[in-house]
Amino acid sequence: MKEPDEQPEPKPQPAVPPPRPPRGPKTSLGFEDDSEPDKNPGPKEETVQINLPPKPSATPTIKLPVLPPGGPTGLTSTIKTVEKHPWWKFWKT
C-alpha cells in the first residue's frame, strides 16, 4: 500500500493548445510619438481620374465567305474545264 505522503502519479493530459488571448484594443509597443494626441492629420491627397481609351477586343472578328445553297461549285467546274482541253489527254496517259 502507498504511503500517505506520496503524491499520486499524474495522468497523461492530451495535447491541448493554449487558450487564445482575448480580443481587445491594440496595445502600444511604446515607440509611437504620443506627445500630441490631438494633432490633426495632414491634408488628404486629391483623387485624379484618368480617361483611358477602351480596351481592344482579344481577337478581331473574321467573317468567312458563305457557300451558295448548291454547295461549292468552283472546284468541280475547274476539273471539267481542264478535262475539256486537248493537252489533258496526253498528260493523263
Biopython code that builds the backbone (N, CA, C, O; Angstrom):
import numpy as np
from Bio.PDB.StructureBuilder import StructureBuilder

atoms = [
    (1, "MET", "N", (0.829, -1.178, 0.000)),
    (1, "MET", "CA", (0.000, 0.000, 0.000)),
    (1, "MET", "C", (0.872, 1.240, 0.000)),
    (1, "MET", "O", (1.998, 1.216, 0.498)),
    (2, "LYS", "N", (0.346, 2.334, -0.564)),
    (2, "LYS", "CA", (1.138, 3.554, -0.684)),
    (2, "LYS", "C", (1.126, 4.329, 0.617)),
    (2, "LYS", "O", (0.180, 4.282, 1.403)),
    (3, "GLU", "N", (2.215, 5.038, 0.805)),
    (3, "GLU", "CA", (2.279, 5.886, 1.995)),
    (3, "GLU", "C", (1.454, 7.141, 1.744)),
    (3, "GLU", "O", (1.333, 7.553, 0.590)),
    (4, "PRO", "N", (0.892, 7.757, 2.751)),
    (4, "PRO", "CA", (0.041, 8.937, 2.555)),
    (4, "PRO", "C", (0.817, 10.169, 2.079)),
    (4, "PRO", "O", (0.203, 11.087, 1.535)),
    (5, "ASP", "N", (2.142, 10.225, 2.261)),
    (5, "ASP", "CA", (2.910, 11.400, 1.837)),
    (5, "ASP", "C", (3.192, 11.383, 0.326)),
    (5, "ASP", "O", (3.520, 12.419, -0.252)),
    (6, "GLU", "N", (3.067, 10.239, -0.298)),
    (6, "GLU", "CA", (3.340, 10.160, -1.731)),
    (6, "GLU", "C", (2.204, 10.797, -2.519)),
    (6, "GLU", "O", (1.028, 10.687, -2.171)),
    (7, "GLN", "N", (2.603, 11.465, -3.590)),
    (7, "GLN", "CA", (1.575, 12.064, -4.452)),
    (7, "GLN", "C", (1.185, 11.038, -5.513)),
    (7, "GLN", "O", (2.023, 10.247, -5.945)),
    (8, "PRO", "N", (-0.062, 11.045, -5.930)),
    (8, "PRO", "CA", (-0.471, 10.079, -6.961)),
    (8, "PRO", "C", (0.209, 10.420, -8.295)),
    (8, "PRO", "O", (0.543, 11.574, -8.563)),
    (9, "GLU", "N", (0.402, 9.397, -9.111)),
    (9, "GLU", "CA", (1.032, 9.621, -10.407)),
    (9, "GLU", "C", (0.123, 10.505, -11.266)),
    (9, "GLU", "O", (-1.088, 10.289, -11.324)),
    (10, "PRO", "N", (0.713, 11.497, -11.928)),
    (10, "PRO", "CA", (-0.137, 12.356, -12.762)),
    (10, "PRO", "C", (-0.615, 11.596, -14.000)),
    (10, "PRO", "O", (0.130, 10.815, -14.592)),
    (11, "LYS", "N", (-1.862, 11.837, -14.375)),
    (11, "LYS", "CA", (-2.424, 11.199, -15.562)),
    (11, "LYS", "C", (-1.930, 11.960, -16.792)),
    (11, "LYS", "O", (-1.828, 13.186, -16.752)),
    (12, "PRO", "N", (-1.630, 11.271, -17.856)),
    (12, "PRO", "CA", (-1.179, 11.977, -19.063)),
    (12, "PRO", "C", (-2.321, 12.827, -19.642)),
    (12, "PRO", "O", (-3.443, 12.349, -19.813)),
    (13, "GLN", "N", (-2.015, 14.076, -19.932)),
    (13, "GLN", "CA", (-3.004, 15.003, -20.476)),
    (13, "GLN", "C", (-2.904, 15.003, -22.007)),
    (13, "GLN", "O", (-1.803, 14.900, -22.548)),
    (14, "PRO", "N", (-4.029, 15.117, -22.705)),
    (14, "PRO", "CA", (-3.959, 15.209, -24.169)),
    (14, "PRO", "C", (-3.343, 16.553, -24.569)),
    (14, "PRO", "O", (-3.415, 17.530, -23.823)),
    (15, "ALA", "N", (-2.746, 16.583, -25.745)),
    (15, "ALA", "CA", (-2.106, 17.820, -26.223)),
    (15, "ALA", "C", (-3.190, 18.848, -26.533)),
    (15, "ALA", "O", (-3.962, 18.693, -27.479)),
    (16, "VAL", "N", (-3.231, 19.882, -25.730)),
    (16, "VAL", "CA", (-4.232, 20.941, -25.896)),
    (16, "VAL", "C", (-3.489, 22.243, -26.145)),
    (16, "VAL", "O", (-2.586, 22.591, -25.384)),
    (17, "PRO", "N", (-3.852, 22.977, -27.206)),
    (17, "PRO", "CA", (-3.173, 24.250, -27.441)),
    (17, "PRO", "C", (-3.548, 25.264, -26.369)),
    (17, "PRO", "O", (-4.613, 25.149, -25.763)),
    (18, "PRO", "N", (-2.703, 26.243, -26.128)),
    (18, "PRO", "CA", (-3.029, 27.246, -25.112)),
    (18, "PRO", "C", (-4.237, 28.070, -25.548)),
    (18, "PRO", "O", (-4.501, 28.194, -26.743)),
    (19, "PRO", "N", (-4.963, 28.627, -24.602)),
    (19, "PRO", "CA", (-6.152, 29.411, -24.966)),
    (19, "PRO", "C", (-5.755, 30.677, -25.719)),
    (19, "PRO", "O", (-4.662, 31.210, -25.531)),
    (20, "ARG", "N", (-6.665, 31.152, -26.579)),
    (20, "ARG", "CA", (-6.411, 32.373, -27.337)),
    (20, "ARG", "C", (-6.500, 33.582, -26.420)),
    (20, "ARG", "O", (-7.300, 33.598, -25.484)),
    (21, "PRO", "N", (-5.685, 34.593, -26.684)),
    (21, "PRO", "CA", (-5.812, 35.812, -25.876)),
    (21, "PRO", "C", (-7.104, 36.533, -26.243)),
    (21, "PRO", "O", (-7.566, 36.432, -27.380)),
    (22, "PRO", "N", (-7.683, 37.247, -25.306)),
    (22, "PRO", "CA", (-8.946, 37.936, -25.599)),
    (22, "PRO", "C", (-8.720, 39.046, -26.620)),
    (22, "PRO", "O", (-7.667, 39.683, -26.651)),
    (23, "ARG", "N", (-9.737, 39.262, -27.456)),
    (23, "ARG", "CA", (-9.652, 40.350, -28.429)),
    (23, "ARG", "C", (-9.981, 41.655, -27.726)),
    (23, "ARG", "O", (-10.941, 41.751, -26.961)),
    (24, "GLY", "N", (-9.182, 42.629, -27.998)),
    (24, "GLY", "CA", (-9.398, 43.916, -27.354)),
    (24, "GLY", "C", (-8.659, 44.992, -28.113)),
    (24, "GLY", "O", (-8.201, 44.755, -29.231)),
    (25, "PRO", "N", (-8.535, 46.160, -27.535)),
    (25, "PRO", "CA", (-7.816, 47.225, -28.228)),
    (25, "PRO", "C", (-6.351, 46.846, -28.391)),
    (25, "PRO", "O", (-5.766, 46.161, -27.553)),
    (26, "LYS", "N", (-5.778, 47.314, -29.497)),
    (26, "LYS", "CA", (-4.372, 47.005, -29.746)),
    (26, "LYS", "C", (-3.512, 47.704, -28.707)),
    (26, "LYS", "O", (-3.757, 48.851, -28.331)),
    (27, "THR", "N", (-2.530, 47.000, -28.268)),
    (27, "THR", "CA", (-1.650, 47.593, -27.265)),
    (27, "THR", "C", (-0.506, 48.309, -27.950)),
    (27, "THR", "O", (-0.040, 47.888, -29.008)),
    (28, "SER", "N", (-0.064, 49.372, -27.354)),
    (28, "SER", "CA", (1.034, 50.153, -27.904)),
    (28, "SER", "C", (2.347, 49.479, -27.547)),
    (28, "SER", "O", (2.517, 48.959, -26.445)),
    (29, "LEU", "N", (3.276, 49.495, -28.501)),
    (29, "LEU", "CA", (4.583, 48.910, -28.240)),
    (29, "LEU", "C", (5.540, 49.928, -27.636)),
    (29, "LEU", "O", (6.670, 49.586, -27.290)),
    (30, "GLY", "N", (5.099, 51.175, -27.506)),
    (30, "GLY", "CA", (5.891, 52.176, -26.823)),
    (30, "GLY", "C", (6.767, 53.025, -27.710)),
    (30, "GLY", "O", (7.434, 53.926, -27.200)),
    (31, "PHE", "N", (6.806, 52.791, -29.015)),
    (31, "PHE", "CA", (7.689, 53.592, -29.845)),
    (31, "PHE", "C", (6.946, 54.663, -30.639)),
    (31, "PHE", "O", (7.579, 55.427, -31.367)),
    (32, "GLU", "N", (5.616, 54.739, -30.519)),
    (32, "GLU", "CA", (4.893, 55.809, -31.197)),
    (32, "GLU", "C", (5.050, 57.110, -30.418)),
    (32, "GLU", "O", (5.269, 57.109, -29.207)),
    (33, "ASP", "N", (4.934, 58.201, -31.134)),
    (33, "ASP", "CA", (5.031, 59.516, -30.503)),
    (33, "ASP", "C", (3.634, 59.931, -30.051)),
    (33, "ASP", "O", (2.800, 60.306, -30.875)),
    (34, "ASP", "N", (3.379, 59.866, -28.761)),
    (34, "ASP", "CA", (2.078, 60.234, -28.212)),
    (34, "ASP", "C", (2.107, 61.622, -27.589)),
    (34, "ASP", "O", (1.251, 61.938, -26.762)),
    (35, "SER", "N", (3.073, 62.460, -27.966)),
    (35, "SER", "CA", (3.191, 63.767, -27.324)),
    (35, "SER", "C", (2.032, 64.686, -27.698)),
    (35, "SER", "O", (1.607, 65.493, -26.870)),
    (36, "GLU", "N", (1.507, 64.587, -28.925)),
    (36, "GLU", "CA", (0.386, 65.432, -29.335)),
    (36, "GLU", "C", (-0.743, 64.539, -29.857)),
    (36, "GLU", "O", (-0.839, 64.312, -31.063)),
    (37, "PRO", "N", (-1.582, 64.040, -28.978)),
    (37, "PRO", "CA", (-2.639, 63.138, -29.434)),
    (37, "PRO", "C", (-3.731, 63.850, -30.227)),
    (37, "PRO", "O", (-4.415, 63.205, -31.022)),
    (38, "ASP", "N", (-3.920, 65.171, -30.036)),
    (38, "ASP", "CA", (-4.983, 65.899, -30.723)),
    (38, "ASP", "C", (-4.506, 66.519, -32.034)),
    (38, "ASP", "O", (-5.234, 67.309, -32.636)),
    (39, "LYS", "N", (-3.331, 66.186, -32.477)),
    (39, "LYS", "CA", (-2.784, 66.768, -33.697)),
    (39, "LYS", "C", (-3.622, 66.325, -34.898)),
    (39, "LYS", "O", (-3.944, 65.145, -35.037)),
    (40, "ASN", "N", (-3.974, 67.283, -35.766)),
    (40, "ASN", "CA", (-4.767, 66.973, -36.953)),
    (40, "ASN", "C", (-3.888, 66.278, -37.991)),
    (40, "ASN", "O", (-2.722, 66.635, -38.159)),
    (41, "PRO", "N", (-4.439, 65.298, -38.678)),
    (41, "PRO", "CA", (-3.648, 64.653, -39.730)),
    (41, "PRO", "C", (-3.458, 65.609, -40.905)),
    (41, "PRO", "O", (-4.191, 66.588, -41.038)),
    (42, "GLY", "N", (-2.483, 65.325, -41.747)),
    (42, "GLY", "CA", (-2.204, 66.174, -42.902)),
    (42, "GLY", "C", (-3.351, 66.136, -43.907)),
    (42, "GLY", "O", (-4.230, 65.279, -43.818)),
    (43, "PRO", "N", (-3.342, 67.054, -44.852)),
    (43, "PRO", "CA", (-4.426, 67.080, -45.842)),
    (43, "PRO", "C", (-4.393, 65.821, -46.712)),
    (43, "PRO", "O", (-3.329, 65.276, -47.007)),
    (44, "LYS", "N", (-5.579, 65.378, -47.110)),
    (44, "LYS", "CA", (-5.670, 64.192, -47.953)),
    (44, "LYS", "C", (-5.305, 64.568, -49.384)),
    (44, "LYS", "O", (-5.568, 65.684, -49.832)),
    (45, "GLU", "N", (-4.701, 63.627, -50.088)),
    (45, "GLU", "CA", (-4.361, 63.871, -51.479)),
    (45, "GLU", "C", (-5.632, 63.820, -52.317)),
    (45, "GLU", "O", (-6.546, 63.046, -52.033)),
    (46, "GLU", "N", (-5.678, 64.653, -53.354)),
    (46, "GLU", "CA", (-6.848, 64.671, -54.219)),
    (46, "GLU", "C", (-6.805, 63.478, -55.162)),
    (46, "GLU", "O", (-5.737, 63.035, -55.586)),
    (47, "THR", "N", (-7.987, 62.969, -55.477)),
    (47, "THR", "CA", (-8.092, 61.861, -56.410)),
    (47, "THR", "C", (-8.194, 62.425, -57.817)),
    (47, "THR", "O", (-9.003, 63.314, -58.082)),
    (48, "VAL", "N", (-7.378, 61.909, -58.707)),
    (48, "VAL", "CA", (-7.389, 62.363, -60.093)),
    (48, "VAL", "C", (-7.894, 61.220, -60.957)),
    (48, "VAL", "O", (-7.405, 60.095, -60.858)),
    (49, "GLN", "N", (-8.886, 61.515, -61.813)),
    (49, "GLN", "CA", (-9.434, 60.496, -62.690)),
    (49, "GLN", "C", (-8.760, 60.604, -64.053)),
    (49, "GLN", "O", (-8.682, 61.688, -64.631)),
    (50, "ILE", "N", (-8.278, 59.479, -64.561)),
    (50, "ILE", "CA", (-7.606, 59.447, -65.854)),
    (50, "ILE", "C", (-8.515, 58.729, -66.841)),
    (50, "ILE", "O", (-8.960, 57.611, -66.581)),
    (51, "ASN", "N", (-8.791, 59.371, -67.973)),
    (51, "ASN", "CA", (-9.618, 58.748, -69.005)),
    (51, "ASN", "C", (-8.722, 57.938, -69.935)),
    (51, "ASN", "O", (-7.843, 58.489, -70.597)),
    (52, "LEU", "N", (-8.948, 56.632, -69.981)),
    (52, "LEU", "CA", (-8.164, 55.740, -70.816)),
    (52, "LEU", "C", (-8.981, 55.330, -72.035)),
    (52, "LEU", "O", (-10.210, 55.298, -71.970)),
    (53, "PRO", "N", (-8.318, 55.015, -73.146)),
    (53, "PRO", "CA", (-9.063, 54.539, -74.314)),
    (53, "PRO", "C", (-9.639, 53.154, -74.025)),
    (53, "PRO", "O", (-9.126, 52.443, -73.160)),
    (54, "PRO", "N", (-10.695, 52.761, -74.734)),
    (54, "PRO", "CA", (-11.276, 51.439, -74.478)),
    (54, "PRO", "C", (-10.306, 50.331, -74.858)),
    (54, "PRO", "O", (-9.458, 50.504, -75.733)),
    (55, "LYS", "N", (-10.441, 49.202, -74.196)),
    (55, "LYS", "CA", (-9.573, 48.060, -74.461)),
    (55, "LYS", "C", (-9.936, 47.454, -75.819)),
    (55, "LYS", "O", (-11.117, 47.352, -76.152)),
    (56, "PRO", "N", (-8.942, 47.055, -76.597)),
    (56, "PRO", "CA", (-9.265, 46.364, -77.848)),
    (56, "PRO", "C", (-9.748, 44.952, -77.533)),
    (56, "PRO", "O", (-9.383, 44.368, -76.512)),
    (57, "SER", "N", (-10.574, 44.417, -78.430)),
    (57, "SER", "CA", (-11.056, 43.058, -78.187)),
    (57, "SER", "C", (-9.893, 42.087, -78.330)),
    (57, "SER", "O", (-8.884, 42.408, -78.958)),
    (58, "ALA", "N", (-10.030, 40.932, -77.763)),
    (58, "ALA", "CA", (-8.937, 39.959, -77.749)),
    (58, "ALA", "C", (-8.537, 39.549, -79.170)),
    (58, "ALA", "O", (-7.353, 39.560, -79.507)),
    (59, "THR", "N", (-9.505, 39.193, -79.992)),
    (59, "THR", "CA", (-9.209, 38.830, -81.377)),
    (59, "THR", "C", (-10.226, 39.504, -82.282)),
    (59, "THR", "O", (-11.405, 39.567, -81.932)),
    (60, "PRO", "N", (-9.811, 40.002, -83.420)),
    (60, "PRO", "CA", (-10.777, 40.622, -84.322)),
    (60, "PRO", "C", (-11.687, 39.559, -84.934)),
    (60, "PRO", "O", (-11.283, 38.410, -85.110)),
    (61, "THR", "N", (-12.898, 39.949, -85.251)),
    (61, "THR", "CA", (-13.855, 39.031, -85.849)),
    (61, "THR", "C", (-13.565, 38.909, -87.336)),
    (61, "THR", "O", (-13.477, 39.917, -88.037)),
    (62, "ILE", "N", (-13.416, 37.696, -87.815)),
    (62, "ILE", "CA", (-13.165, 37.450, -89.233)),
    (62, "ILE", "C", (-14.411, 36.796, -89.814)),
    (62, "ILE", "O", (-14.832, 35.731, -89.363)),
    (63, "LYS", "N", (-14.994, 37.439, -90.815)),
    (63, "LYS", "CA", (-16.179, 36.868, -91.450)),
    (63, "LYS", "C", (-15.731, 35.922, -92.554)),
    (63, "LYS", "O", (-14.938, 36.299, -93.417)),
    (64, "LEU", "N", (-16.234, 34.704, -92.527)),
    (64, "LEU", "CA", (-15.912, 33.721, -93.543)),
    (64, "LEU", "C", (-16.918, 33.824, -94.684)),
    (64, "LEU", "O", (-18.076, 34.170, -94.451)),
    (65, "PRO", "N", (-16.499, 33.531, -95.902)),
    (65, "PRO", "CA", (-17.453, 33.597, -97.016)),
    (65, "PRO", "C", (-18.515, 32.508, -96.868)),
    (65, "PRO", "O", (-18.247, 31.416, -96.365)),
    (66, "VAL", "N", (-19.709, 32.831, -97.313)),
    (66, "VAL", "CA", (-20.833, 31.903, -97.202)),
    (66, "VAL", "C", (-20.929, 31.112, -98.499)),
    (66, "VAL", "O", (-20.862, 31.691, -99.583)),
    (67, "LEU", "N", (-21.085, 29.803, -98.399)),
    (67, "LEU", "CA", (-21.204, 28.956, -99.582)),
    (67, "LEU", "C", (-22.595, 29.104, -100.192)),
    (67, "LEU", "O", (-23.562, 29.341, -99.467)),
    (68, "PRO", "N", (-22.710, 28.969, -101.495)),
    (68, "PRO", "CA", (-24.038, 29.028, -102.116)),
    (68, "PRO", "C", (-24.857, 27.800, -101.714)),
    (68, "PRO", "O", (-24.284, 26.791, -101.301)),
    (69, "PRO", "N", (-26.174, 27.867, -101.827)),
    (69, "PRO", "CA", (-27.020, 26.755, -101.383)),
    (69, "PRO", "C", (-26.717, 25.435, -102.081)),
    (69, "PRO", "O", (-26.950, 24.380, -101.491)),
    (70, "GLY", "N", (-26.210, 25.447, -103.304)),
    (70, "GLY", "CA", (-25.930, 24.206, -104.026)),
    (70, "GLY", "C", (-24.621, 23.570, -103.624)),
    (70, "GLY", "O", (-24.302, 22.487, -104.116)),
    (71, "GLY", "N", (-23.864, 24.178, -102.770)),
    (71, "GLY", "CA", (-22.576, 23.642, -102.369)),
    (71, "GLY", "C", (-21.464, 24.305, -103.162)),
    (71, "GLY", "O", (-21.731, 25.182, -103.983)),
    (72, "PRO", "N", (-20.231, 23.904, -102.933)),
    (72, "PRO", "CA", (-19.111, 24.519, -103.652)),
    (72, "PRO", "C", (-19.136, 24.105, -105.125)),
    (72, "PRO", "O", (-19.217, 22.920, -105.449)),
    (73, "THR", "N", (-19.066, 25.092, -106.001)),
    (73, "THR", "CA", (-19.107, 24.801, -107.436)),
    (73, "THR", "C", (-17.796, 25.154, -108.115)),
    (73, "THR", "O", (-17.588, 24.745, -109.258)),
    (74, "GLY", "N", (-16.927, 25.872, -107.488)),
    (74, "GLY", "CA", (-15.688, 26.314, -108.126)),
    (74, "GLY", "C", (-14.776, 25.171, -108.501)),
    (74, "GLY", "O", (-14.226, 25.182, -109.602)),
    (75, "LEU", "N", (-14.588, 24.191, -107.648)),
    (75, "LEU", "CA", (-13.648, 23.108, -107.893)),
    (75, "LEU", "C", (-14.150, 22.170, -108.986)),
    (75, "LEU", "O", (-13.385, 21.775, -109.866)),
    (76, "THR", "N", (-15.416, 21.816, -108.935)),
    (76, "THR", "CA", (-15.939, 20.878, -109.937)),
    (76, "THR", "C", (-15.937, 21.498, -111.320)),
    (76, "THR", "O", (-15.661, 20.810, -112.303)),
    (77, "SER", "N", (-16.235, 22.773, -111.414)),
    (77, "SER", "CA", (-16.221, 23.409, -112.737)),
    (77, "SER", "C", (-14.796, 23.511, -113.266)),
    (77, "SER", "O", (-14.587, 23.417, -114.476)),
    (78, "THR", "N", (-13.810, 23.702, -112.389)),
    (78, "THR", "CA", (-12.416, 23.769, -112.822)),
    (78, "THR", "C", (-11.965, 22.422, -113.367)),
    (78, "THR", "O", (-11.261, 22.383, -114.375)),
    (79, "ILE", "N", (-12.344, 21.326, -112.740)),
    (79, "ILE", "CA", (-11.955, 19.988, -113.200)),
    (79, "ILE", "C", (-12.571, 19.709, -114.565)),
    (79, "ILE", "O", (-11.904, 19.176, -115.452)),
    (80, "LYS", "N", (-13.832, 20.063, -114.735)),
    (80, "LYS", "CA", (-14.496, 19.838, -116.016)),
    (80, "LYS", "C", (-13.820, 20.648, -117.115)),
    (80, "LYS", "O", (-13.673, 20.164, -118.237)),
    (81, "THR", "N", (-13.404, 21.882, -116.805)),
    (81, "THR", "CA", (-12.747, 22.722, -117.797)),
    (81, "THR", "C", (-11.400, 22.131, -118.184)),
    (81, "THR", "O", (-11.052, 22.146, -119.365)),
    (82, "VAL", "N", (-10.637, 21.614, -117.241)),
    (82, "VAL", "CA", (-9.328, 21.030, -117.522)),
    (82, "VAL", "C", (-9.484, 19.788, -118.391)),
    (82, "VAL", "O", (-8.697, 19.580, -119.314)),
    (83, "GLU", "N", (-10.488, 18.961, -118.111)),
    (83, "GLU", "CA", (-10.689, 17.734, -118.878)),
    (83, "GLU", "C", (-11.062, 18.024, -120.328)),
    (83, "GLU", "O", (-10.844, 17.173, -121.191)),
    (84, "LYS", "N", (-11.617, 19.200, -120.621)),
    (84, "LYS", "CA", (-12.014, 19.548, -121.985)),
    (84, "LYS", "C", (-10.813, 19.942, -122.840)),
    (84, "LYS", "O", (-10.904, 19.873, -124.065)),
    (85, "HIS", "N", (-9.701, 20.350, -122.252)),
    (85, "HIS", "CA", (-8.557, 20.806, -123.031)),
    (85, "HIS", "C", (-7.868, 19.615, -123.692)),
    (85, "HIS", "O", (-7.831, 18.525, -123.121)),
    (86, "PRO", "N", (-7.320, 19.818, -124.900)),
    (86, "PRO", "CA", (-6.685, 18.699, -125.604)),
    (86, "PRO", "C", (-5.397, 18.214, -124.944)),
    (86, "PRO", "O", (-5.083, 17.030, -125.066)),
    (87, "TRP", "N", (-4.655, 19.036, -124.270)),
    (87, "TRP", "CA", (-3.399, 18.605, -123.651)),
    (87, "TRP", "C", (-3.629, 17.645, -122.498)),
    (87, "TRP", "O", (-2.717, 16.911, -122.118)),
    (88, "TRP", "N", (-4.837, 17.635, -121.931)),
    (88, "TRP", "CA", (-5.134, 16.760, -120.799)),
    (88, "TRP", "C", (-5.012, 15.292, -121.207)),
    (88, "TRP", "O", (-4.615, 14.450, -120.401)),
    (89, "LYS", "N", (-5.351, 14.992, -122.442)),
    (89, "LYS", "CA", (-5.289, 13.603, -122.912)),
    (89, "LYS", "C", (-3.854, 13.076, -122.877)),
    (89, "LYS", "O", (-3.622, 11.921, -122.520)),
    (90, "PHE", "N", (-2.895, 13.921, -123.246)),
    (90, "PHE", "CA", (-1.503, 13.470, -123.301)),
    (90, "PHE", "C", (-0.889, 13.333, -121.902)),
    (90, "PHE", "O", (-0.075, 12.443, -121.651)),
    (91, "TRP", "N", (-1.290, 14.220, -121.011)),
    (91, "TRP", "CA", (-0.712, 14.188, -119.664)),
    (91, "TRP", "C", (-1.299, 13.039, -118.856)),
    (91, "TRP", "O", (-0.616, 12.450, -118.018)),
    (92, "LYS", "N", (-2.560, 12.723, -119.108)),
    (92, "LYS", "CA", (-3.280, 11.703, -118.357)),
    (92, "LYS", "C", (-2.680, 10.311, -118.616)),
    (92, "LYS", "O", (-2.677, 9.481, -117.707)),
    (93, "THR", "N", (-2.177, 10.033, -119.813)),
    (93, "THR", "CA", (-1.680, 8.698, -120.140)),
    (93, "THR", "C", (-0.234, 8.499, -119.835)),
    (93, "THR", "O", (0.302, 7.415, -120.066)),
]
sb = StructureBuilder()
sb.init_structure("model")
sb.init_model(0)
sb.init_chain("A")
sb.init_seg("    ")
for serial, (resi, resn, name, xyz) in enumerate(atoms, 1):
    if name == "N":
        sb.init_residue(resn, " ", resi, " ")
    sb.init_atom(name, np.array(xyz, "f"), 0.0, 1.0, " ", f" {name:<3s}", serial, name[0])
structure = sb.get_structure()
